[in-house]
Amino acid sequence: MEKEKYGYMSIMEASEKIKRGMVSPVALVNECVTRIAQLNPTLNAFITVLSDEALKQAAVAEAEIKKGQWRGPLHGIPVAVKDFYDTAGIRTTAGFVHFKDRVPAKDAVMVEKLKAAGAIVVGKTNMHELGMGTTSVISYFGSVHNPWNVAYVAGGSSGGSAAAVASGMCYATVDTDAVGSCRLPASCCGVTGFKATYGLMSGQGILEGERADETILKLAHVGITTRWVADTAILLNALADNSKRQYKDDYRMAFASGKKYRIGVVRNFEATADVRDLFYAVVEGLKESKHIFTETDVPFASAVFDVRTIDADREKINAKLFKDIDLLLLPTTTDLTPTLEAAQKSGPQAVSPNNTFFANYFGLPAISIPCGMDKNNMPSGLQLVGRAGEEDTVLDAAKDFQEKLPVAYPA
């Protein structure tokens, strides 16, 4: 896929150009909807495309900015929303046949916040049916395909979002992450997937009014998918509940900290030899950075789907897991990204959440960033997990690592 004039800019770069009048929000949105028209028939990343509505909103944003009414770095930026989140007057399906004509009357809180920040919603992304799988192969609207190679899965359940961001169809997406369902597709598609501390971003309006399992509600986090860690900080500024923030500054201020972190390289993660070899090669390269690396273990076995002790476990985990370290470092996935054919045979959890789920159970902030290509020339992800409430630490270290790792785009 040829990189277009604007499609692979960072949000910060695009925002600065918009603010200075060097590029129009209309031009950005037009390029995104053009790419969607070109690529979505193959990738199937979007369930609903809002071309006309997005172009109208982009014209409004352009007029506001010309009048000096700039709302911040998301103003005029094309984004998308996982089709889990209610959008007023626009169908919200969760990829489920019985919700295919479901049209909510009210926006989810995350959608309200995006619009308040001036972001332009270009569409609703495809996903694994009801978020109940990690491949995005099962959806009433058809499987999502990986933009690096359409024979492979995009991961899930936020697979459409990762595919859309990776292929330049939008600049960011708002997603969900209950077992790793934002980070896993980010790893599979070579983008950045982030979830904050449990409750920092509101999940209100995810299929509002429909029956929800208590366990899923306890585990589900709002996710953010971008190409760059710095862009994730911009989204988090707009979406976080300020009353629950431990870090009170603009999250981008964390990048100026200059801190040296104690990185706990996890020993007891689950992975094939291929994933282990790639991970340890990346770690060796990162050891040349300013940070201090040591080995540690994660209590994976304590993270279970029985949530009767989850609140008590979350209260204890910071002291238990981060006594001598600031961050955990481990692979995002346990195996190479499977093909769609292999995933169909293996079942809905064909992309294993065994290295990601513990962060959901313990409610910890976690991020996956691209760290190179595997032997099949598919992206692989590196995961950082921090103390509850320390999103700034996770983002700062992740940005530092991302700047040291190779950058690639789907060809």
PEFENCOR-V509785 format. One record per run of one state. SS is the DSSP state (H for helix, E for strand, L for the rest). FROM is the first residue (numbers start at 1). LEN is the number of residues. Records with the same first field share a line. If there is no record, write none. Layout:
SS->FROM-LEN  FROM-LEN
//
This chain:
L->1-10  20-5  44-2  50-1  67-11  83-2  86-1  88-2  92-5  100-3  104-5  117-3  126-3  132-14  147-2  150-2  153-6  167-5  178-5  190-2  196-10  207-7  220-1  227-2  240-2  245-6  257-5  267-6  287-5  297-3  303-4  322-5  332-7  347-10  362-4  374-5  387-4  405-7
H->11-9  25-19  51-16  97-3  109-8  129-3  159-8  183-7  214-6  229-11  242-3  251-6  273-14  300-3  307-15  340-7  357-5  391-14
E->46-4  78-5  85-1  87-1  90-2  103-1  120-6  146-1  149-1  152-1  172-6  192-4  206-1  221-6  262-5  292-5  327-5  339-1  366-8  379-8
//
